Amino acid sequence: MKKTRHTSASRVMPAREIAGLQARLAEAEQTLRAIRSGEVDVVVVSKKKRLQLFTLEGAEHAYRVLIESMNEGALTVTADKTILYANQCFARMVKSPLEQVTGSSFRRFLSAADRVLLRPLMKKSARTGSTMQVMLLAGDGSSVPAQISVREMAKDRSGRLTIGMVVTDMTEARRGEELLRALTHRVVQVQEAERARVALELHDNITQLICAVVFRSQALAESLSARDGPAKNEAIKLCALLGQTAEEVERISRDLRPSILDQLGLVAVMHATNTEFAARTGVAVRLTCTQVSARLPADAELALYRIFQEALKNVEQHARAHTVTVGLKRQGAFVLLSVKDDGVSFDPGHHPARRKGGLGLLSMRERAAYVGGTLTVKSVRGAGTEIQVRIPSGLVRQTKPNQTKPNQTKRKVGTVRW
């Protein structure tokens, strides 16, 4: 009887058929991977009698929609600054068609100075990310203030390093800063006008009244005989006290608005202030003025004097210094003021006056900015603090030492003799 060999239910597949199935499987895996990564936009499925199309939204679609709807420019650039991708917001910002932006160099939208600054910024972006302020050169020739945030991204499929940028239009922010600064300047002007008014009232009214009382009390003391010893002594003490009061009121009036600043200029008022400060506090002040014989514009002189005043006030209240060195000099088209003390140092960001709500450093910076200048503070532990101010000298006005402004009435100064 013949034996029949039974094979398994699954026949053994030829090697060629197995290879074909593996190729189809690999193709399917590649298709799925492309769908997941957003590389496929349309899938064509073959039916019995027709083809069916399926439109796909890739995995990055939501992010692309988000980036295109941003109110900030978004860029992807290569290490050599070639723009691989730019959204419509950036194209509108630089006033150029998007097709002319993509593929071009980002350097074409920067000035020569900003190009130099961008190079180290992009190197630094690999570690922590960086930001910088630039002026974008738009297609119509205008300039747009902007802030660039740079961050290194992953390498693309070809191994090229790509860098992401977010570009923020700072036009409105700059306009807001200008309006705020204009308001600050207006406040300073009103403050100075009010100081001048109060100083004039103190000098012409209060000081004169006190002087009159001094003269009357002095006459009273002289009219008392030797038999009125206790009363005479009290009258003499009253005269002395009233004299000190008159001097203090006069000092306050000078601090509010020194007439010597208008009449003789910045150098003269700084010498007078130094003398008064040293006599009152016991702190020695060394003042050096070079090449500043010509008068500065009134706003510049007033700003420098107010900064000088505030610096001495900080020395008196916080520095515990023994010596203050003050320098005023002209350097090219600028005037430099420095106030250095040998007292205790401090962190400008954590100044005691700042913790108490004081605005000393802020007011000094604003006054320097008001006349187009800058202010820097250097404080080194064990070496004291130095405040440096640098402002444009502007147009100078020649004024004789004894010349006053036209139609200006000289103040009367009351003198009391004992």
BELUR-V240420 format. One record per run of one state. SS is the DSSP state (helix for helix, strand for strand, loop for the rest). FROM is the first residue (numbers start at 0). TO is the last residue. If there is no record, write none. Layout:
BEGIN
ss-><SS:SS>
from-><FROM:FROM>
to-><TO:TO>
END
This chain:
BEGIN
ss-><loop:helix:loop:strand:loop:strand:loop:helix:loop:strand:loop:strand:loop:helix:loop:helix:loop:strand:helix:loop:helix:loop:strand:loop:strand:loop:strand:loop:helix:loop:helix:loop:helix:loop:helix:loop:strand:loop:strand:loop:helix:loop:strand:loop:strand:loop:helix:loop:helix:loop:helix:loop:strand:loop:strand:loop:strand:loop>
from-><0:14:37:41:46:50:55:60:68:72:78:81:86:87:93:97:101:104:105:109:111:124:129:137:142:152:161:169:170:223:225:256:258:264:265:281:283:290:294:295:297:319:322:331:333:341:347:350:351:355:359:370:373:380:383:392:396:397>
to-><13:36:40:45:49:54:59:67:71:77:80:85:86:92:96:100:103:104:108:110:123:128:136:141:151:160:168:169:222:224:255:257:263:264:280:282:289:293:294:296:318:321:330:332:340:346:349:350:354:358:369:372:379:382:391:395:396:417>
END
